[in-house]
């Protein structure tokens, strides 16, 4: 289906994967939003729509507060597309340092770091081995789980789907009781679609079974030549050590050709930030919100 010229736009469909994947492959993005699976799975949560600005493809979206933005363009004349949209008053979300230096002018813009959305980048080898003093507590929690539960770790397949969906619903109910925000339903909707469409979207995953029942799963994909990204990680919140085991097995079993693992952002949640930092990222991939300043280019 043709992508209309800006200001026209259209919804994202599964059929767009064949057209967009080569663009992302050429771009070799570092930010977790720039994959087809991410755009498709969060198309409702962020009202993602596709448009063409000149010969560049752009995803237009909205934040959870309803504010409009556009993601870094992919393919074609990226700099010209970004310049035009910024001049029209739109905000660019998700620009990393490479995008700032490679495609944007050095003046005339307000560039605002968005710490809550910085991506956590880890060495997969460290995540898979949990060796050394800095991972002592993580390894202890994994061992705590292993000693107390009859379990299996398997690569995700169709036979795990029903159990994973049941687990996801249990996870939703528990988080709702904890008073989670309005984004919870949208996150669950995206994770549910990811499970059902994982093959069509090119996602791979692992599951942890306890006494034959799915108690945890993680799904992800290649982000660039050196980096995998974990989009979803859900587990029984009352099984101590389960999440540490999921982290280890995702890194150990999947994407052996990748050196890094992007574990996405913490969204400003203190507990999630502490948990992600406890894995000692080698880099926080900075993302910026960019908009036109009051002065012209």
Backbone bond lengths (Angstrom), bond angles and torsions (degrees), N, CA, C in turn:
res aa  C-N    CA-C-N  psi(-1)  N-CA   C-N-CA  omega(-1)  CA-C   N-CA-C  phi
1 X - - - 1.459 - - 1.536 109.16 -
2 X 1.314 115.58 134.15 1.460 119.97 -177.39 1.526 111.36 -67.52
3 X 1.322 115.15 143.04 1.466 121.07 175.88 1.534 107.72 -92.58
4 X 1.325 118.37 122.85 1.467 120.21 -174.54 1.523 112.77 -72.64
5 X 1.317 115.27 157.92 1.451 121.08 177.13 1.530 110.41 -76.48
6 X 1.336 115.02 140.92 1.459 121.61 176.74 1.532 109.92 -60.04
7 X 1.351 118.13 139.25 1.463 128.61 15.53 1.529 115.35 -87.75
8 X 1.326 118.10 3.52 1.459 119.58 176.25 1.527 109.71 -74.39
9 X 1.315 116.02 156.32 1.459 121.24 -179.54 1.526 108.30 -156.59
10 X 1.313 115.01 170.14 1.470 119.42 176.47 1.513 109.98 -147.27
11 X 1.335 115.75 166.88 1.457 121.12 179.67 1.527 110.10 -70.50
12 X 1.323 115.38 160.45 1.459 122.29 177.65 1.526 108.94 -87.96
13 X 1.327 116.69 137.00 1.458 121.48 176.84 1.524 109.51 -122.49
14 X 1.319 115.94 164.09 1.467 120.21 178.32 1.525 111.60 -60.22
15 X 1.329 116.03 -30.54 1.465 119.77 -178.98 1.529 112.42 -65.57
16 X 1.330 117.62 -17.65 1.466 120.88 179.92 1.526 112.67 -72.66
17 X 1.322 117.54 -15.07 1.470 120.06 -176.70 1.522 111.44 -57.46
18 X 1.339 116.67 -43.04 1.469 119.79 -177.51 1.517 111.70 -63.07
19 X 1.333 117.57 -30.15 1.458 120.83 -179.76 1.524 112.17 -84.75
20 X 1.334 117.23 -36.68 1.459 120.40 -173.85 1.528 113.70 -85.18
21 X 1.322 117.71 -31.67 1.468 119.53 -178.34 1.533 112.89 -55.53
22 X 1.340 119.15 -45.56 1.474 117.94 178.15 1.529 113.27 -62.15
23 X 1.337 117.22 -31.83 1.461 120.41 178.34 1.524 110.49 -67.33
24 X 1.339 116.72 -43.75 1.463 119.92 178.35 1.525 110.74 -67.10
25 X 1.328 116.79 -37.04 1.462 119.99 179.13 1.529 110.98 -63.18
26 X 1.320 115.99 -38.87 1.470 119.57 178.03 1.526 110.62 -71.56
27 X 1.326 117.42 -34.31 1.464 121.72 -178.11 1.521 112.02 -72.47
28 X 1.347 117.58 -33.21 1.467 122.65 -176.02 1.538 110.80 50.92
29 X 1.334 116.78 62.62 1.469 120.40 -174.40 1.524 112.74 -69.69
30 X 1.322 115.37 156.78 1.459 121.63 175.94 1.525 111.38 -109.89
31 X 1.326 118.06 -16.90 1.466 120.40 -179.02 1.522 109.11 -93.22
32 X 1.329 116.26 142.11 1.462 122.36 -168.50 1.522 113.69 -68.71
33 X 1.323 118.07 -19.83 1.465 119.97 -178.56 1.525 113.14 -70.70
34 X 1.325 117.59 -23.18 1.458 120.78 -168.91 1.528 112.63 -91.27
35 X 1.330 115.00 63.38 1.457 123.20 167.96 1.514 107.48 -135.47
36 X 1.326 116.34 154.61 1.466 118.15 178.78 1.528 110.85 -61.86
37 X 1.331 116.71 -43.50 1.463 119.62 -177.85 1.520 111.29 -58.09
38 X 1.322 117.21 -43.17 1.462 119.84 179.93 1.525 111.03 -63.46
39 X 1.326 117.49 -45.45 1.463 120.41 179.34 1.523 110.89 -60.93
40 X 1.317 116.20 -45.03 1.459 119.38 -176.79 1.529 111.83 -67.84
41 X 1.321 117.03 -45.83 1.458 120.50 -175.23 1.525 112.90 -69.70
42 X 1.329 116.98 -24.53 1.463 119.71 179.18 1.530 111.69 -111.93
43 X 1.333 115.32 22.42 1.469 120.08 -179.56 1.523 111.76 -64.08
44 X 1.331 117.47 -32.27 1.462 120.85 178.70 1.526 110.51 -83.05
45 X 1.310 116.44 -43.04 1.470 120.21 -178.50 1.519 111.73 -59.77
46 X 1.353 116.35 -37.34 1.465 120.62 -176.92 1.528 113.24 -115.01
47 X 1.329 115.91 10.54 1.467 120.55 178.54 1.526 111.01 50.53
48 X 1.335 116.07 44.66 1.460 119.82 -179.25 1.528 110.71 -66.28
49 X 1.334 114.95 135.46 1.455 122.62 175.49 1.519 108.58 -137.85
50 X 1.320 115.96 148.47 1.454 121.17 -179.37 1.515 111.09 -98.13
51 X 1.335 115.08 140.14 1.451 121.08 176.43 1.526 107.99 -146.24
52 X 1.319 116.01 159.54 1.465 120.78 173.92 1.521 109.39 -113.19
53 X 1.317 114.66 129.81 1.460 120.89 174.76 1.528 105.44 -113.40
54 X 1.320 115.76 103.01 1.458 119.61 -168.83 1.515 108.32 66.49
55 X 1.344 116.42 -123.40 1.463 119.22 177.65 1.521 112.67 -104.08
56 X 1.341 117.00 9.80 1.462 121.54 179.60 1.522 110.35 -96.54
57 X 1.324 116.13 141.21 1.464 121.64 175.63 1.526 108.52 -93.25
58 X 1.334 115.42 136.38 1.464 120.66 -176.80 1.525 109.00 -132.83
59 X 1.338 116.03 140.79 1.458 121.87 171.37 1.525 108.53 -100.18
60 X 1.320 116.14 118.35 1.457 122.61 174.91 1.519 107.99 -93.20
61 X 1.326 117.08 139.71 1.456 119.60 -177.39 1.511 112.77 -147.42
62 X 1.323 114.29 -177.69 1.467 121.95 176.60 1.525 109.07 -137.64
63 X 1.329 115.27 142.72 1.450 120.35 175.71 1.516 110.65 -73.63
64 X 1.340 116.33 173.22 1.451 120.08 178.55 1.532 111.38 -62.79
65 X 1.340 116.34 -19.95 1.466 119.91 177.15 1.525 112.32 -90.20
66 X 1.332 116.62 2.45 1.458 120.86 177.79 1.513 114.85 90.30
67 X 1.332 118.57 -2.71 1.469 121.00 -177.76 1.524 110.76 -73.71
68 X 1.341 118.47 133.79 1.468 121.07 -177.22 1.523 112.17 -78.25
69 X 1.314 115.99 150.86 1.454 122.01 176.28 1.519 108.98 -157.60
70 X 1.330 116.59 173.79 1.458 120.69 169.55 1.515 109.35 -132.26
71 X 1.326 115.37 147.20 1.456 121.38 176.88 1.527 109.90 -82.57
72 X 1.324 118.28 161.39 1.459 119.42 176.46 1.525 111.20 -52.13
73 X 1.332 118.11 127.75 1.471 120.52 -179.29 1.525 111.29 -60.16
74 X 1.329 115.47 154.21 1.465 119.69 178.76 1.523 109.31 -131.02
75 X 1.313 114.66 125.95 1.460 121.07 -179.60 1.510 112.32 87.11
76 X 1.326 116.57 150.74 1.457 121.00 177.14 1.518 112.37 73.58
77 X 1.336 115.64 -154.72 1.462 121.94 -179.26 1.528 108.37 -83.77
78 X 1.316 115.03 87.73 1.464 121.45 -174.51 1.523 111.42 -63.69
79 X 1.333 116.61 -44.41 1.469 120.50 -177.63 1.519 111.22 -61.85
80 X 1.338 117.59 -43.85 1.461 120.95 -178.98 1.525 111.01 -65.31
81 X 1.325 116.90 -39.95 1.464 120.43 179.68 1.523 110.94 -65.21
82 X 1.338 116.83 -45.79 1.464 120.00 179.31 1.524 110.86 -62.70
83 X 1.324 117.16 -41.86 1.459 121.37 -179.24 1.526 110.77 -61.01
84 X 1.323 116.39 -44.77 1.467 119.42 -178.30 1.533 111.21 -63.44
85 X 1.323 117.18 -45.88 1.465 119.92 -177.73 1.526 111.24 -66.90
86 X 1.322 116.81 -38.30 1.463 119.53 176.79 1.519 110.80 -65.39
87 X 1.325 117.51 -39.91 1.460 120.95 179.05 1.523 111.79 -64.49
88 X 1.329 116.17 -26.90 1.462 120.32 178.26 1.520 112.43 -84.91
89 X 1.325 116.67 2.61 1.459 120.28 173.15 1.514 115.54 96.22
90 X 1.338 117.93 4.61 1.453 119.68 178.16 1.525 110.45 -79.65
91 X 1.330 115.13 154.62 1.464 121.64 176.12 1.519 109.50 -97.18
92 X 1.328 115.90 135.19 1.456 121.86 174.07 1.521 108.38 -91.74
93 X 1.337 116.25 126.75 1.456 121.09 176.03 1.530 109.12 -114.20
94 X 1.327 116.50 140.03 1.450 120.97 172.62 1.513 115.10 93.07
95 X 1.328 117.65 13.39 1.465 119.70 175.88 1.522 108.91 -72.71
96 X 1.328 117.01 130.12 1.460 120.07 174.84 1.524 109.36 -99.17
97 X 1.326 116.59 -177.38 1.467 119.67 -176.35 1.523 111.77 -62.05
98 X 1.329 116.28 -38.53 1.455 119.34 178.98 1.516 112.65 -64.07
99 X 1.318 116.55 -37.01 1.463 119.88 178.49 1.529 110.53 -68.60
100 X 1.323 116.05 -41.17 1.469 119.65 -179.96 1.527 110.42 -59.81
101 X 1.326 116.46 -46.13 1.464 119.68 -175.79 1.519 112.45 -77.69
102 X 1.324 117.23 -27.03 1.455 120.05 -173.75 1.512 115.94 -93.58
103 X 1.353 117.47 -23.88 1.460 118.69 -169.96 1.527 115.39 -132.99
104 X 1.336 117.86 -7.33 1.460 119.05 -176.58 1.519 110.96 -117.68
105 X 1.327 117.60 150.38 1.470 120.62 176.73 1.520 110.61 -68.22
106 X 1.303 116.11 158.52 1.464 120.96 -176.17 1.519 113.11 -84.21
107 X 1.335 117.85 -4.60 1.464 120.49 -179.77 1.529 108.94 -142.87
108 X 1.332 114.54 166.28 1.455 120.16 176.99 1.512 114.57 85.59
109 X 1.340 117.22 6.74 1.455 120.81 -177.89 1.526 111.02 -129.35
110 X 1.328 115.68 150.30 1.458 122.05 168.31 1.526 107.18 -97.90
111 X 1.320 115.94 121.23 1.459 121.83 -178.28 1.519 107.92 -114.98
112 X 1.336 116.62 114.97 1.464 121.87 -171.40 1.516 109.83 -118.39
113 X 1.333 119.22 114.77 1.470 120.36 176.27 1.526 110.65 -60.66
114 X 1.320 116.04 138.00 1.469 121.95 -178.55 1.531 107.71 -114.80
115 X 1.327 116.34 76.94 1.467 121.77 -172.36 1.522 112.49 -56.18
116 X 1.311 118.66 -36.74 1.459 120.76 -177.58 1.529 111.82 -62.66
117 X 1.328 117.04 -18.96 1.458 120.62 -177.93 1.528 113.76 -113.80
118 X 1.342 117.54 10.19 1.462 119.51 172.95 1.537 109.07 -60.40
119 X 1.325 116.99 138.66 1.459 121.50 176.94 1.526 110.64 -86.05
120 X 1.324 115.25 143.63 1.465 121.82 178.54 1.525 109.04 -94.58
121 X 1.329 116.47 118.83 1.453 122.17 -178.18 1.526 109.32 -108.65
122 X 1.338 115.71 126.99 1.462 121.84 -175.46 1.521 110.31 -125.98
123 X 1.332 115.97 156.13 1.453 121.43 169.46 1.530 107.99 -78.25
124 X 1.328 116.95 122.71 1.466 120.01 -178.44 1.521 111.53 -60.52
125 X 1.313 116.96 -37.35 1.468 120.28 -178.79 1.527 110.68 -59.94
126 X 1.329 116.93 -41.96 1.460 120.25 178.48 1.524 111.16 -65.48
127 X 1.325 116.26 -41.87 1.462 120.23 179.75 1.522 111.21 -65.46
128 X 1.335 116.60 -34.10 1.453 120.94 -176.41 1.526 112.73 -79.02
129 X 1.336 116.89 -30.37 1.463 119.87 -174.29 1.524 113.48 -101.51
130 X 1.323 117.71 -28.49 1.467 122.30 -179.03 1.526 111.13 50.10
131 X 1.318 116.38 43.50 1.458 120.19 -177.92 1.521 110.77 -95.13
132 X 1.307 115.75 157.19 1.458 121.00 177.94 1.517 112.79 92.25
133 X 1.323 114.44 165.35 1.467 120.33 -176.07 1.521 113.14 -62.34
134 X 1.334 116.76 -32.84 1.455 118.37 -174.58 1.541 112.47 -68.67
135 X 1.335 115.85 -18.68 1.469 119.37 178.86 1.529 112.30 -110.38
136 X 1.312 116.49 16.39 1.462 120.36 -177.19 1.527 111.59 -59.67
137 X 1.312 117.40 -45.19 1.469 120.54 -179.11 1.525 111.76 -66.04
138 X 1.338 116.18 -37.43 1.467 119.80 178.49 1.528 110.23 -63.18
139 X 1.315 115.59 -45.03 1.467 119.72 -179.56 1.525 110.79 -64.51
140 X 1.316 117.26 -38.47 1.466 120.47 178.36 1.529 110.91 -62.32
141 X 1.318 116.87 -38.94 1.463 119.32 179.94 1.518 111.46 -69.56
142 X 1.334 116.37 -38.71 1.465 119.29 174.81 1.528 109.65 -60.63
143 X 1.333 117.94 -46.69 1.459 121.36 -179.94 1.522 111.82 -62.99
144 X 1.326 116.31 -37.09 1.480 120.43 176.55 1.523 109.89 -57.44
145 X 1.336 115.81 -45.61 1.468 120.45 179.82 1.534 110.45 -65.35
146 X 1.331 116.84 -47.05 1.461 120.79 -175.27 1.523 112.38 -61.88
147 X 1.323 117.09 -34.73 1.467 120.93 -177.92 1.524 112.73 -75.47
148 X 1.316 117.40 -19.47 1.465 120.30 -172.11 1.522 115.17 -109.28
149 X 1.330 116.81 -8.18 1.467 117.86 -174.34 1.521 110.91 -135.33
150 X 1.331 115.07 135.37 1.465 120.45 170.41 1.534 106.87 -76.85
151 X 1.290 115.76 113.52 1.465 117.92 -170.20 1.521 111.19 -138.46
152 X 1.322 114.75 162.49 1.456 122.96 169.23 1.520 107.90 -136.34
153 X 1.322 115.38 146.34 1.464 121.78 171.77 1.519 106.99 -112.32
154 X 1.322 116.85 126.31 1.456 121.54 -177.14 1.520 110.34 -135.05
155 X 1.337 115.49 154.99 1.451 119.82 170.74 1.525 108.47 -70.16
156 X 1.316 116.32 140.98 1.465 120.40 -175.30 1.522 109.56 -63.96
157 X 1.348 115.60 132.88 1.459 121.20 172.81 1.524 109.37 -140.04
158 X 1.318 115.75 176.91 1.469 121.04 -174.35 1.525 112.47 -57.84
159 X 1.328 116.54 -31.17 1.449 119.41 -179.98 1.514 114.55 -66.37
160 X 1.320 117.39 -15.36 1.469 121.13 179.98 1.524 112.65 -92.25
161 X 1.339 117.59 -7.86 1.465 120.45 -169.31 1.521 112.54 -61.38
162 X 1.306 117.68 -51.03 1.471 120.15 -176.48 1.525 110.99 -59.87
163 X 1.322 116.19 -45.05 1.463 119.29 179.78 1.513 112.68 -65.45
164 X 1.339 117.18 -36.63 1.463 120.71 179.28 1.528 110.79 -67.35
165 X 1.321 116.97 -38.87 1.469 119.91 178.07 1.526 110.93 -66.68
166 X 1.327 116.80 -38.51 1.470 119.78 176.50 1.523 110.64 -64.33
167 X 1.333 116.55 -42.22 1.465 120.41 177.42 1.519 110.70 -61.65
168 X 1.335 116.86 -42.74 1.457 121.03 -179.67 1.519 111.11 -59.95
169 X 1.323 117.54 -39.71 1.463 120.71 178.51 1.526 110.83 -67.90
170 X 1.335 116.88 -39.47 1.470 119.45 175.86 1.524 110.49 -62.62
171 X 1.325 116.25 -42.44 1.468 121.15 178.91 1.528 109.92 -60.98
172 X 1.329 117.01 -41.68 1.473 121.11 179.78 1.520 110.92 -62.02
173 X 1.329 117.04 -44.26 1.472 120.36 -178.05 1.524 110.96 -63.37
174 X 1.325 116.38 -42.53 1.468 119.22 -179.69 1.521 110.46 -65.78
175 X 1.323 117.66 -45.43 1.459 119.64 179.92 1.518 111.52 -64.58
176 X 1.328 117.65 -34.70 1.463 120.65 177.44 1.527 110.63 -64.35
177 X 1.323 116.32 -37.25 1.473 119.92 178.03 1.520 110.92 -67.24
178 X 1.343 116.59 -26.94 1.460 120.76 176.94 1.524 112.26 -78.60
179 X 1.346 116.71 -1.72 1.459 120.21 178.46 1.498 114.95 82.63
180 X 1.349 116.67 34.32 1.455 119.84 179.37 1.524 111.16 -62.24
181 X 1.341 116.42 157.62 1.451 122.51 -175.71 1.516 113.33 -77.47
182 X 1.332 114.39 -174.10 1.456 121.60 -175.32 1.515 112.73 -66.42
183 X 1.335 118.11 -20.31 1.464 120.48 -177.59 1.526 112.51 -75.34
184 X 1.337 117.98 -9.74 1.464 121.00 -175.97 1.524 111.48 -59.54
185 X 1.335 117.63 -47.89 1.468 120.93 -177.84 1.525 110.97 -61.69
186 X 1.331 116.83 -38.08 1.464 120.26 -179.61 1.521 110.84 -69.45
187 X 1.333 116.69 -37.72 1.458 119.95 177.92 1.525 110.89 -64.34
188 X 1.339 116.08 -42.90 1.460 120.59 179.85 1.521 110.61 -65.75
189 X 1.325 116.97 -39.07 1.456 120.60 178.09 1.530 110.57 -60.98
190 X 1.336 116.37 -43.61 1.452 120.22 178.50 1.517 112.03 -64.45
191 X 1.329 117.38 -42.39 1.460 120.84 -179.99 1.528 111.30 -66.12
192 X 1.321 116.66 -38.00 1.461 120.74 178.73 1.524 111.13 -63.36
193 X 1.324 116.56 -44.74 1.462 120.03 177.09 1.524 111.33 -64.42
194 X 1.320 116.29 -38.08 1.467 119.65 178.98 1.522 111.06 -60.25
195 X 1.322 116.60 -41.08 1.458 120.53 178.65 1.531 110.99 -64.68
196 X 1.313 116.21 -45.22 1.469 120.76 -175.55 1.530 112.50 -72.74
197 X 1.333 116.65 -31.67 1.467 120.81 -174.08 1.521 112.81 -112.19
198 X 1.321 117.26 20.14 1.464 119.95 -170.74 1.522 111.77 -58.25
199 X 1.340 118.91 -38.25 1.457 119.66 -178.58 1.520 110.73 -70.40
200 X 1.336 117.32 -44.01 1.464 120.92 179.67 1.519 111.24 -63.74
201 X 1.346 117.15 -31.20 1.461 121.54 -178.26 1.520 112.80 -90.27
202 X 1.320 117.66 -5.98 1.459 120.40 179.28 1.517 113.85 76.87
203 X 1.332 117.62 29.23 1.455 121.54 -179.78 1.522 111.01 -93.81
204 X 1.315 116.26 147.60 1.460 122.99 174.50 1.522 108.20 -122.52
205 X 1.330 116.29 156.35 1.457 117.46 -177.30 1.512 113.37 -157.47
206 X 1.334 114.04 171.45 1.461 122.69 172.96 1.527 108.10 -126.86
207 X 1.331 115.02 154.94 1.458 120.99 174.62 1.516 108.74 -129.71
208 X 1.329 115.58 150.99 1.454 122.07 170.87 1.517 107.25 -112.99
209 X 1.324 116.14 123.26 1.459 122.65 178.46 1.524 108.87 -105.36
210 X 1.323 116.64 136.92 1.457 122.18 173.56 1.519 107.01 -122.34
211 X 1.324 116.00 119.96 1.469 121.06 -174.40 1.522 111.17 50.78
212 X 1.327 116.03 37.93 1.453 121.55 175.94 1.509 116.07 85.36
213 X 1.335 118.24 -7.57 1.467 121.88 -178.15 1.524 110.45 -101.83
214 X 1.325 116.57 141.73 1.465 121.44 178.42 1.522 109.31 -68.40
215 X 1.313 115.75 120.14 1.462 120.93 179.02 1.525 112.74 -116.39
216 X 1.318 117.26 -8.01 1.458 120.41 177.82 1.507 110.26 -167.23
217 X 1.346 115.96 149.85 1.460 120.29 175.05 1.526 108.85 -150.30
218 X 1.327 114.97 155.98 1.463 121.86 175.36 1.519 107.39 -141.92
219 X 1.344 115.60 136.90 1.464 122.24 -178.20 1.515 110.23 -127.75
220 X 1.329 116.63 140.92 1.451 119.63 178.04 1.515 111.89 -161.65
221 X 1.329 116.24 -169.31 1.456 122.24 -176.34 1.522 109.12 -160.09
222 X 1.339 115.59 175.59 1.463 120.40 171.94 1.516 109.16 -73.39
223 X 1.339 116.81 135.50 1.458 122.01 174.35 1.524 109.94 -99.01
224 X 1.308 116.67 -44.73 1.466 122.60 174.58 1.522 108.09 -150.93
225 X 1.313 117.96 -172.39 1.464 120.72 -173.34 1.527 112.77 -60.00
226 X 1.320 116.82 -32.75 1.465 120.65 -174.89 1.518 113.69 -105.48
227 X 1.318 118.15 -6.81 1.456 120.63 -167.14 1.520 112.32 -131.86
228 X 1.335 115.49 132.82 1.457 122.31 167.75 1.526 107.92 -100.40
229 X 1.327 116.03 158.85 1.456 120.28 177.73 1.522 108.59 -129.84
230 X 1.328 116.00 134.71 1.466 121.84 176.21 1.523 107.36 -98.80
231 X 1.335 115.98 112.12 1.459 120.55 -176.70 1.529 112.80 -85.16
232 X 1.330 116.60 -37.46 1.468 120.51 -174.84 1.525 109.57 -137.20
233 X 1.325 114.85 136.14 1.455 122.10 176.10 1.518 107.06 -144.20
234 X 1.327 117.01 110.31 1.461 121.80 -176.92 1.514 109.51 -130.95
235 X 1.318 116.42 142.23 1.457 119.82 179.71 1.511 111.58 -156.97
236 X 1.305 115.45 169.33 1.460 122.50 174.75 1.527 107.84 -62.63
237 X 1.312 115.85 117.16 1.462 120.89 -173.24 1.521 113.31 -72.74
238 X 1.339 116.84 -6.63 1.465 120.22 -177.35 1.524 112.78 -106.94
239 X 1.338 117.32 5.80 1.461 121.00 177.71 1.524 109.26 -102.50
240 X 1.323 116.41 101.63 1.461 120.66 -177.98 1.526 110.72 -63.63
241 X 1.326 115.48 132.09 1.449 121.40 178.50 1.519 114.25 92.10
242 X 1.332 117.39 -9.70 1.467 120.42 -177.72 1.520 111.84 -64.69
243 X 1.322 117.15 -46.71 1.467 119.46 -177.19 1.528 111.10 -65.98
244 X 1.325 116.32 -36.27 1.470 118.69 177.41 1.539 110.64 -65.16
245 X 1.341 116.09 -36.52 1.455 119.62 176.56 1.527 111.02 -67.72
246 X 1.328 117.40 -41.71 1.461 120.85 176.87 1.526 111.14 -58.43
247 X 1.328 116.09 -46.54 1.466 120.33 179.21 1.525 110.57 -57.80
248 X 1.324 115.62 -45.91 1.463 120.18 -176.94 1.523 110.96 -64.49
249 X 1.330 116.72 -46.36 1.462 120.12 -173.73 1.527 112.21 -73.29
250 X 1.317 117.93 -34.12 1.465 119.97 174.56 1.522 109.29 -59.79
251 X 1.323 116.57 -46.02 1.463 121.03 -178.75 1.522 111.82 -69.79
252 X 1.315 117.27 -33.48 1.465 121.41 -175.46 1.529 112.08 -78.03
253 X 1.329 116.97 -38.53 1.458 120.86 -168.83 1.526 114.49 -98.44
254 X 1.312 117.96 -23.97 1.463 120.44 -172.46 1.535 111.73 -112.09
255 X 1.320 115.56 150.25 1.467 124.17 173.28 1.538 112.54 51.69
256 X 1.322 116.98 55.59 1.476 119.66 -178.69 1.525 113.12 -62.44
257 X 1.335 117.00 -20.50 1.465 120.17 -179.25 1.525 112.32 -78.23
258 X 1.323 117.81 -10.00 1.462 121.55 -177.30 1.527 111.35 -94.98
259 X 1.311 115.93 143.47 1.459 121.24 178.06 1.527 111.76 -90.73
260 X 1.335 116.08 -30.90 1.464 120.72 -173.18 1.526 111.64 -117.44
261 X 1.332 114.29 157.47 1.459 121.79 172.73 1.521 108.68 -126.99
262 X 1.325 116.20 123.26 1.463 122.57 174.56 1.519 107.19 -92.79
263 X 1.333 116.42 121.32 1.468 121.07 -177.95 1.529 111.62 -107.57
264 X 1.304 115.11 23.58 1.463 123.21 173.83 1.531 112.29 60.99
265 X 1.324 116.23 -160.88 1.459 121.32 -168.25 1.525 112.58 -101.24
266 X 1.354 115.27 172.10 1.468 119.22 178.87 1.523 112.64 -104.37
267 X 1.332 117.64 -4.62 1.473 123.71 177.07 1.526 113.29 57.02
268 X 1.329 115.85 20.25 1.462 119.31 177.85 1.514 114.32 78.96
269 X 1.340 118.21 8.77 1.466 121.24 179.08 1.531 108.63 -82.15
270 X 1.338 118.45 118.89 1.473 120.90 -174.15 1.520 113.96 -55.22
271 X 1.339 118.03 -44.07 1.460 120.51 -177.15 1.524 110.38 -67.65
272 X 1.324 116.61 -40.30 1.458 120.25 179.64 1.520 110.65 -67.91
273 X 1.327 116.71 -38.18 1.465 120.13 177.98 1.521 110.66 -62.42
274 X 1.314 115.80 -45.10 1.470 119.62 179.94 1.528 110.63 -62.06
275 X 1.342 116.28 -41.67 1.462 120.29 -178.88 1.522 111.14 -64.61
276 X 1.331 117.12 -42.02 1.458 120.15 -178.83 1.527 111.27 -70.28
277 X 1.322 117.08 -40.68 1.454 120.23 178.45 1.531 111.76 -65.06
278 X 1.329 116.81 -28.06 1.461 120.14 -177.96 1.524 112.03 -67.41
279 X 1.339 117.37 -12.08 1.460 121.22 176.02 1.529 112.04 -94.74
280 X 1.322 116.73 10.08 1.463 122.82 171.43 1.534 112.85 53.29
281 X 1.327 117.48 65.39 1.470 119.24 178.82 1.523 111.55 -59.32
282 X 1.329 115.43 146.46 1.462 119.50 176.34 1.521 111.02 -80.76
283 X 1.330 116.07 -16.32 1.461 120.37 177.97 1.516 109.45 -161.26
284 X 1.321 115.69 143.48 1.459 121.49 164.53 1.526 105.64 -99.21
285 X 1.323 116.41 111.97 1.458 120.71 -178.68 1.527 108.05 -74.23
286 X 1.326 115.37 105.62 1.466 120.61 -174.88 1.517 111.03 -68.34
287 X 1.329 115.29 138.54 1.464 122.03 172.93 1.523 107.72 -123.87
288 X 1.317 114.41 147.31 1.455 120.12 -175.73 1.522 110.34 -128.02
289 X 1.312 114.25 150.49 1.460 121.72 166.31 1.529 106.40 -99.15
290 X 1.307 115.50 130.32 1.461 120.59 -175.10 1.524 108.67 -125.35
291 X 1.319 115.81 135.35 1.461 120.21 176.43 1.520 109.41 -146.29
292 X 1.285 114.36 162.50 1.457 120.24 179.64 1.524 109.56 -66.12
293 X 1.319 116.19 136.08 1.458 119.29 175.69 1.520 108.96 -81.55
294 X 1.314 116.62 178.41 1.453 119.96 -178.69 1.522 111.55 -71.24
295 X 1.311 115.35 -15.34 1.462 119.56 -179.87 1.529 108.44 -95.92
296 X 1.298 119.15 147.36 1.474 121.57 179.93 1.524 111.12 -71.09
297 X 1.339 116.38 163.41 1.463 121.26 177.09 1.520 109.96 -61.07
